[in-house]
Amino acid sequence: MSEPSPITVPQGIAAIEAATPAPDRSDPEVLIITGMSGAGRTRAAGVLEDLDWFVVDNLPPLMIVPLVDLMTKAGSSVERLAVVVDVRGREYFPELTEALGHLRSGGVTYRILFLDASDEVLVRRFESVRRPHPLQGGGRILDGIAAERRVLASIAERADVVLDTTGLSVHDLAKEVRDAVAAGSVDALRINVVAFGFKYGLPLDADHVADVRFLANPYWISELRHLTGQDEAVRSYVLGRPGATEFVERYVAALEPVLAGYLAEEKRYVTIAVGCTGGKHRSVALAGEIADRLRATGQRVTVTARDLGKE
């Protein structure tokens, strides 16, 4: 007769788990982006993507409710959803009002961002890209614009935010979207510090290149040659060379107004390349140090060592 399996779970654990409340989940943010074709919906969606929103373009209205249900399920990491819905949905677009009603009855709070522009500007934008208006049919661009205004009239009245993009550049539009919709969101400048070796060529996407070959090369020290700048022994050696710490401090200080300017000009991705001869010792150590200093100023930074393992 086989022995019963030993009890490995202390008594009372199930009761404790049942009495433990699940962690609170903040209410999801849902944004409906709509408006006139050519008024900047795509640009607005891109701005929100850069701010870490989950963005879905040209979604049939009846798919909004199932999508929101997915993001509210336990385990979902999506907390901010933006959906672009417009007349490209053709016969499905009128179902938007019904979908919004379902969200409201389900207790889901949403906002509507409506983008508009003058007829003259919309015509000019369509002519510049040489594409017909989605409701133009066999008529003129103005006919399509007029038809679209009739279709969108009711949703425009319900909009929480209306942006007139008539006189806005793409950079101005991005700023308006951030100010009106993403209030409280942190600026989403993403910095990648790349260590590389000059012998393998410059990184093609580098916005800034720092040459750290002015420092003594650990390669010529037998105890350090087999190590990399990710090892503490090499890092300490490199940062202990005369001028190394001073270089890092001044370089990061010089980057501060540049990074602020990038944000103002809507440049969201920055690559800083730090190079030495082989991309193994000096560049790796200093890339990590520069990244740490940038993080200390509140920046979001990733570090990569492009050429490690090539020797």
Solvent accessible surface area in square Angstrom, and as a share of the most:
residue,aa,sasa,rsa
1,M,242,1.08
2,S,98,0.63
3,E,157,0.71
4,P,122,0.77
5,S,97,0.62
6,P,110,0.69
7,I,147,0.75
8,T,113,0.66
9,V,90,0.52
10,P,92,0.58
11,Q,170,0.76
12,G,38,0.37
13,I,64,0.33
14,A,78,0.60
15,A,68,0.53
16,I,109,0.55
17,E,119,0.53
18,A,91,0.70
19,A,84,0.65
20,T,84,0.49
21,P,113,0.71
22,A,83,0.65
23,P,126,0.79
24,D,147,0.76
25,R,87,0.32
26,S,72,0.46
27,D,128,0.66
28,P,25,0.15
29,E,73,0.33
30,V,3,0.02
31,L,2,0.01
32,I,0,0.00
33,I,0,0.00
34,T,0,0.00
35,G,0,0.00
36,M,1,0.00
37,S,5,0.03
38,G,34,0.32
39,A,0,0.00
40,G,20,0.19
41,R,21,0.08
42,T,107,0.62
43,R,75,0.27
44,A,0,0.00
45,A,8,0.07
46,G,24,0.23
47,V,5,0.03
48,L,0,0.00
49,E,92,0.41
50,D,28,0.15
51,L,7,0.03
52,D,75,0.39
53,W,12,0.04
54,F,98,0.41
55,V,26,0.15
56,V,35,0.20
57,D,72,0.37
58,N,67,0.34
59,L,27,0.13
60,P,54,0.34
61,P,1,0.01
62,L,85,0.42
63,M,98,0.44
64,I,0,0.00
65,V,38,0.22
66,P,62,0.39
67,L,36,0.18
68,V,1,0.01
69,D,73,0.38
70,L,105,0.52
71,M,6,0.03
72,T,56,0.32
73,K,122,0.52
74,A,107,0.83
75,G,83,0.80
76,S,28,0.18
77,S,106,0.69
78,V,37,0.21
79,E,87,0.39
80,R,57,0.21
81,L,1,0.00
82,A,0,0.00
83,V,0,0.00
84,V,1,0.01
85,V,2,0.01
86,D,2,0.01
87,V,4,0.02
88,R,86,0.32
89,G,15,0.15
90,R,134,0.49
91,E,126,0.57
92,Y,110,0.42
93,F,11,0.05
94,P,95,0.60
95,E,50,0.23
96,L,4,0.02
97,T,76,0.44
98,E,97,0.43
99,A,0,0.00
100,L,0,0.00
101,G,37,0.36
102,H,97,0.43
103,L,4,0.02
104,R,135,0.49
105,S,97,0.62
106,G,59,0.57
107,G,68,0.65
108,V,28,0.16
109,T,96,0.56
110,Y,11,0.04
111,R,76,0.28
112,I,2,0.01
113,L,0,0.00
114,F,7,0.03
115,L,0,0.00
116,D,33,0.17
117,A,3,0.03
118,S,44,0.28
119,D,58,0.30
120,E,124,0.56
121,V,11,0.06
122,L,0,0.00
123,V,30,0.17
124,R,130,0.48
125,R,67,0.24
126,F,18,0.08
127,E,106,0.47
128,S,84,0.54
129,V,92,0.53
130,R,220,0.80
131,R,170,0.62
132,P,96,0.60
133,H,4,0.02
134,P,28,0.17
135,L,50,0.25
136,Q,34,0.15
137,G,74,0.71
138,G,92,0.88
139,G,34,0.33
140,R,157,0.57
141,I,29,0.15
142,L,76,0.38
143,D,63,0.33
144,G,0,0.00
145,I,1,0.01
146,A,45,0.35
147,A,22,0.17
148,E,0,0.00
149,R,80,0.29
150,R,171,0.63
151,V,67,0.38
152,L,2,0.01
153,A,50,0.39
154,S,69,0.45
155,I,7,0.04
156,A,33,0.26
157,E,148,0.67
158,R,101,0.37
159,A,21,0.16
160,D,86,0.45
161,V,31,0.18
162,V,87,0.50
163,L,18,0.09
164,D,91,0.47
165,T,2,0.01
166,T,50,0.29
167,G,72,0.70
168,L,51,0.26
169,S,55,0.35
170,V,90,0.51
171,H,82,0.36
172,D,65,0.34
173,L,9,0.04
174,A,0,0.00
175,K,111,0.47
176,E,69,0.31
177,V,0,0.00
178,R,39,0.14
179,D,80,0.42
180,A,37,0.29
181,V,5,0.03
182,A,8,0.06
183,A,85,0.66
184,G,87,0.83
185,S,36,0.23
186,V,113,0.65
187,D,73,0.38
188,A,2,0.02
189,L,4,0.02
190,R,76,0.28
191,I,3,0.02
192,N,43,0.22
193,V,0,0.00
194,V,13,0.07
195,A,1,0.01
196,F,0,0.00
197,G,0,0.00
198,F,51,0.21
199,K,122,0.52
200,Y,75,0.28
201,G,32,0.31
202,L,96,0.48
203,P,12,0.08
204,L,187,0.93
205,D,94,0.49
206,A,29,0.23
207,D,57,0.30
208,H,46,0.21
209,V,70,0.40
210,A,5,0.04
211,D,64,0.33
212,V,0,0.00
213,R,107,0.39
214,F,110,0.46
215,L,7,0.04
216,A,52,0.40
217,N,34,0.17
218,P,0,0.00
219,Y,73,0.28
220,W,183,0.64
221,I,53,0.27
222,S,83,0.54
223,E,119,0.53
224,L,18,0.09
225,R,97,0.35
226,H,133,0.59
227,L,42,0.21
228,T,29,0.17
229,G,2,0.02
230,Q,131,0.58
231,D,54,0.28
232,E,119,0.54
233,A,52,0.40
234,V,0,0.00
235,R,54,0.20
236,S,59,0.38
237,Y,45,0.17
238,V,0,0.00
239,L,37,0.19
240,G,49,0.47
241,R,76,0.28
242,P,120,0.75
243,G,36,0.34
244,A,0,0.00
245,T,58,0.33
246,E,86,0.38
247,F,48,0.20
248,V,0,0.00
249,E,87,0.39
250,R,166,0.61
251,Y,39,0.15
252,V,10,0.06
253,A,57,0.44
254,A,61,0.48
255,L,4,0.02
256,E,91,0.41
257,P,92,0.58
258,V,52,0.30
259,L,2,0.01
260,A,61,0.47
261,G,32,0.30
262,Y,42,0.16
263,L,32,0.16
264,A,76,0.59
265,E,106,0.48
266,E,22,0.10
267,K,67,0.28
268,R,11,0.04
269,Y,117,0.44
270,V,2,0.01
271,T,14,0.08
272,I,0,0.00
273,A,0,0.00
274,V,0,0.00
275,G,0,0.00
276,C,3,0.02
277,T,62,0.36
278,G,9,0.09
279,G,0,0.00
280,K,40,0.17
281,H,7,0.03
282,R,11,0.04
283,S,0,0.00
284,V,11,0.06
285,A,0,0.00
286,L,0,0.00
287,A,0,0.00
288,G,16,0.16
289,E,20,0.09
290,I,0,0.00
291,A,0,0.00
292,D,62,0.32
293,R,70,0.26
294,L,1,0.01
295,R,107,0.39
296,A,89,0.69
297,T,73,0.42
298,G,66,0.63
299,Q,46,0.21
300,R,97,0.36
301,V,15,0.09
302,T,84,0.49
303,V,59,0.34
304,T,65,0.38
305,A,27,0.21
306,R,82,0.30
307,D,2,0.01
308,L,53,0.26
309,G,76,0.73
310,K,106,0.45
311,E,109,0.49
